[in-house]
C-alpha cells in the first residue's frame, strides 16, 4: 500500500484546485445588475469593459489627437497642444503627460490607470453590475493554472505509484483506476470552465458583455472601433504607428 499516500496527495490537490475553480468561475459568470431598458454605454465605459484602463487611455489619446489638441508622433510620443481637458478623463491624461507637455505613451498609460477619474469609472461600472470587481480575472486565471498543475501532479504521482511493486492482488489496474478518476475530475472542471466562461473575462461582467455586443449594431465612428477593438482598429496609419511604436518599445523593456 505504499502508493496510498501518493493517491491521497493527488486527491487532496484535485479537490482543493477544483473547488477553487468552481467558486471563482461562479463568481465571474453569475449575472450582475441588469441595466435598464435603453441604456447605452459611453465610449469610456465601452473602452473600460473591452480593455480596462489602458484602453480608456488609448481612446482618450486618440480622441484628443483627432480634435488636434494633442499630437501623437509615429515615434510613440504624445505632445500637448491644448492643455485644457474637456472632461475628467482628458484632464487625467494631461496630468499623466506631465507639466512638460510631452511624454512617451507607455508612461502615460501607467499613470492614467491610477487616477481618480479611472477609479471612479471602474467603481461606477462595478456598482452597475457591468464590470467585474478587481481581482476576479486573476482569480479565475489562477484557479485554472492550479487545476492544470494538479492534473500534472496526478499524472506524475500516478506514474510513481505504478512503478512501485504491486501491494495487493488487484495490482496495477486498481492503482491506475484511482489516479485516472482524479485526472478525469481535473479535466472535467477545466472543460466546464472553458465552456461556461471562456474567454476568461477580465473586465466585463455578463451584463457588460451583452451591452458590448450591441455596439457594432449601432454603427459608430472610428472611436467606437478603438473603444471596442483597440488601436489596431485605427484607420489612420500615422496614429497606428504611434501606438505600434510604443507597444514595441514597451515589450523590449
C-alpha positions as CSV (number, residue, x, y, z in Angstrom):
1,X,0.0,0.0,0.0
2,X,3.0,2.3,-0.5
3,X,1.0,4.0,-3.3
4,X,-1.8,5.1,-1.0
5,X,-0.1,8.2,0.4
6,X,0.5,9.3,-3.2
7,X,-3.1,8.8,-4.0
8,X,-4.2,10.9,-1.0
9,X,-1.9,13.7,-2.1
10,X,-3.3,13.5,-5.6
11,X,-6.9,13.7,-4.5
12,X,-6.3,16.5,-2.0
13,X,-4.7,18.6,-4.7
14,X,-7.5,17.7,-7.1
15,X,-10.2,18.6,-4.5
16,X,-8.7,21.9,-3.5
17,X,-8.0,23.1,-7.0
18,X,-11.3,22.1,-8.5
19,X,-13.2,23.7,-5.6
20,X,-11.4,26.9,-6.0
21,X,-12.0,26.9,-9.8
22,X,-15.7,26.2,-9.3
23,X,-16.1,29.1,-6.8
24,X,-14.2,31.6,-8.9
25,X,-15.9,30.6,-12.1
26,X,-19.3,31.0,-10.4
27,X,-18.4,34.5,-9.2
28,X,-17.2,35.5,-12.7
29,X,-20.2,34.0,-14.6
30,X,-23.1,35.0,-12.4
31,X,-25.2,37.9,-13.7
32,X,-24.7,41.3,-12.2
33,X,-27.2,44.0,-12.0
34,X,-29.4,44.3,-15.1
35,X,-29.1,47.6,-16.9
36,X,-32.3,49.5,-17.6
37,X,-34.0,49.4,-21.0
38,X,-32.4,51.8,-23.4
39,X,-29.2,52.1,-21.5
40,X,-26.2,52.8,-23.8
41,X,-22.6,52.7,-22.9
42,X,-20.5,55.8,-23.2
43,X,-17.3,55.4,-25.2
44,X,-15.2,55.5,-22.0
45,X,-17.4,52.7,-20.5
46,X,-17.2,50.6,-23.6
47,X,-13.4,51.0,-23.6
48,X,-13.1,50.0,-20.0
49,X,-15.2,46.9,-20.4
50,X,-13.3,45.9,-23.5
51,X,-9.8,46.6,-22.4
52,X,-9.6,48.2,-19.0
53,X,-7.7,51.4,-18.1
54,X,-5.2,51.0,-20.9
55,X,-8.0,51.0,-23.5
56,X,-9.6,54.0,-21.9
57,X,-6.3,55.9,-22.0
58,X,-5.7,55.0,-25.6
59,X,-9.3,56.1,-26.6
60,X,-8.7,59.5,-24.8
61,X,-5.4,60.0,-26.6
62,X,-6.9,59.2,-30.0
63,X,-9.9,61.4,-29.3
64,X,-7.7,64.4,-28.3
65,X,-5.4,63.8,-31.3
66,X,-8.5,63.8,-33.6
67,X,-9.5,67.1,-32.1
68,X,-6.0,68.4,-32.7
69,X,-5.5,69.1,-29.0
70,X,-2.7,66.5,-28.8
71,X,-0.1,65.4,-31.2
72,X,0.8,61.7,-31.4
73,X,4.1,61.1,-33.2
74,X,5.0,57.9,-35.0
75,X,7.9,57.6,-32.6
76,X,5.4,56.9,-29.8
77,X,5.5,60.3,-28.1
78,X,2.5,62.5,-27.1
79,X,2.7,66.3,-27.2
80,X,0.1,68.6,-25.7
81,X,-1.3,71.3,-27.9
82,X,-4.3,72.4,-25.8
83,X,-3.6,72.0,-22.1
84,X,-7.3,72.3,-21.1
85,X,-9.1,69.0,-20.8
86,X,-12.7,68.7,-21.8
87,X,-13.6,66.2,-19.1
88,X,-12.1,64.4,-16.1
89,X,-10.5,61.7,-18.2
90,X,-8.8,64.1,-20.5
91,X,-7.6,66.1,-17.5
92,X,-6.2,62.8,-16.1
93,X,-4.3,62.1,-19.3
94,X,-3.0,65.6,-19.5
95,X,-1.8,65.2,-15.9
96,X,-0.2,61.9,-16.7
97,X,1.7,63.5,-19.6
98,X,3.2,66.0,-17.1
99,X,3.9,69.7,-16.9
100,X,6.5,69.4,-19.7
101,X,3.7,68.8,-22.1
102,X,5.4,65.8,-23.7
103,X,5.9,62.1,-22.8
104,X,6.1,58.7,-24.3
105,X,2.7,57.0,-24.5
106,X,3.6,54.0,-22.3
107,X,4.2,56.0,-19.1
108,X,1.0,57.9,-19.8
109,X,-0.9,54.7,-19.8
110,X,0.6,53.6,-16.5
111,X,0.0,56.9,-14.8
112,X,-3.6,57.4,-16.1
113,X,-4.6,53.9,-14.9
114,X,-4.3,55.0,-11.2
115,X,-6.1,58.4,-11.4
116,X,-9.2,59.2,-9.5
117,X,-11.2,59.5,-12.8
118,X,-10.2,56.0,-13.8
119,X,-11.1,54.6,-10.4
120,X,-14.4,56.4,-10.4
121,X,-15.2,54.9,-13.8
122,X,-14.4,51.4,-12.7
123,X,-16.4,51.8,-9.4
124,X,-19.4,53.1,-11.4
125,X,-19.3,50.1,-13.7
126,X,-18.8,47.6,-10.9
127,X,-21.7,49.1,-9.0
128,X,-23.9,48.9,-12.1
129,X,-23.0,45.2,-12.5
130,X,-21.3,45.8,-15.8
131,X,-17.7,45.3,-14.7
132,X,-16.1,42.6,-12.7
133,X,-14.7,43.5,-9.3
134,X,-10.9,43.9,-9.1
135,X,-9.2,40.6,-8.8
136,X,-11.9,38.4,-10.3
137,X,-10.0,37.8,-13.6
138,X,-6.7,37.0,-11.8
139,X,-8.7,34.6,-9.5
140,X,-10.1,32.7,-12.5
141,X,-6.8,32.6,-14.3
142,X,-5.0,31.5,-11.1
143,X,-7.6,28.8,-10.4
144,X,-7.3,27.4,-13.9
145,X,-3.5,27.3,-13.6
146,X,-3.9,25.5,-10.2
147,X,-6.2,22.8,-11.7
148,X,-3.7,22.3,-14.6
149,X,-0.9,21.9,-12.0
150,X,-3.0,19.5,-10.1
151,X,-3.6,17.4,-13.2
152,X,0.1,17.3,-13.9
153,X,0.8,16.3,-10.3
154,X,-1.8,13.5,-10.6
155,X,-0.1,12.2,-13.7
156,X,3.4,12.3,-12.0
157,X,2.2,10.7,-8.8
158,X,0.3,8.0,-10.7
159,X,3.4,7.2,-12.7
160,X,5.4,6.9,-9.5
161,X,2.7,4.7,-7.9
162,X,2.6,2.3,-10.9
163,X,6.4,1.9,-10.8
164,X,6.1,0.6,-7.2
165,X,5.7,-3.1,-6.7
166,X,2.0,-4.1,-6.5
167,X,0.9,-4.5,-2.9
168,X,-2.3,-6.4,-3.5
169,X,-3.9,-8.8,-5.9
170,X,-5.7,-6.2,-7.9
171,X,-2.4,-4.8,-8.8
172,X,-1.6,-2.0,-11.3
173,X,-5.1,-1.7,-12.8
174,X,-6.6,-0.9,-9.4
175,X,-4.0,1.8,-8.8
176,X,-4.3,3.3,-12.2
177,X,-8.1,3.5,-11.9
178,X,-8.0,5.7,-8.8
179,X,-5.5,8.1,-10.3
180,X,-7.4,8.2,-13.6
181,X,-10.5,9.2,-11.7
182,X,-8.7,12.1,-10.1
183,X,-7.3,13.1,-13.5
184,X,-10.8,12.9,-15.0
185,X,-12.2,15.3,-12.4
186,X,-9.5,17.8,-13.1
187,X,-10.1,17.6,-16.9
188,X,-13.9,17.9,-16.3
189,X,-13.5,21.0,-14.3
190,X,-11.3,22.6,-16.9
191,X,-13.8,21.7,-19.7
192,X,-16.7,23.1,-17.8
193,X,-14.9,26.4,-17.0
194,X,-13.8,26.7,-20.7
195,X,-17.4,26.1,-21.9
196,X,-19.0,28.4,-19.4
197,X,-16.7,31.4,-19.1
198,X,-14.0,31.2,-21.8
199,X,-12.5,33.5,-22.9
200,X,-12.0,34.1,-19.2
201,X,-13.5,37.6,-18.5
202,X,-11.1,40.3,-17.3
203,X,-13.2,43.4,-17.3
204,X,-16.8,43.0,-18.4
205,X,-19.5,41.0,-16.5
206,X,-22.1,39.0,-18.5
207,X,-24.3,42.1,-18.4
208,X,-21.5,44.3,-19.6
209,X,-20.6,41.8,-22.4
210,X,-24.2,41.9,-23.5
211,X,-24.1,45.7,-23.9
212,X,-20.7,45.5,-25.7
213,X,-22.1,43.0,-28.2
214,X,-24.7,45.6,-29.3
215,X,-22.2,48.3,-30.0
216,X,-21.3,47.3,-33.6
217,X,-25.0,47.1,-34.4
218,X,-25.3,50.8,-33.6
219,X,-22.8,51.6,-36.3
220,X,-20.5,54.2,-34.8
221,X,-17.3,56.0,-35.6
222,X,-13.6,55.2,-35.6
223,X,-13.6,56.0,-31.9
224,X,-16.2,53.3,-31.3
225,X,-13.9,50.8,-33.0
226,X,-11.0,51.9,-30.9
227,X,-13.1,51.6,-27.7
228,X,-14.2,48.0,-28.6
229,X,-11.2,46.6,-30.5
230,X,-8.3,48.8,-29.5
231,X,-5.8,50.9,-31.5
232,X,-5.4,48.1,-34.1
233,X,-8.8,49.3,-35.4
234,X,-7.4,52.8,-36.3
235,X,-7.8,53.7,-39.9
236,X,-5.1,56.5,-39.7
237,X,-1.7,54.9,-40.4
238,X,0.2,57.6,-38.5
239,X,-1.8,57.0,-35.3
240,X,-1.4,53.3,-35.7
241,X,2.3,53.8,-36.0
242,X,2.4,55.9,-32.8
243,X,0.8,53.1,-30.7
244,X,2.7,50.3,-32.5
245,X,6.0,52.0,-31.8
246,X,5.3,52.4,-28.1
247,X,4.0,48.8,-27.8
248,X,7.3,47.6,-29.4
249,X,9.3,49.8,-27.1
250,X,7.4,48.6,-24.0
251,X,7.9,44.9,-24.9
252,X,11.6,45.4,-25.4
253,X,11.9,46.5,-21.7
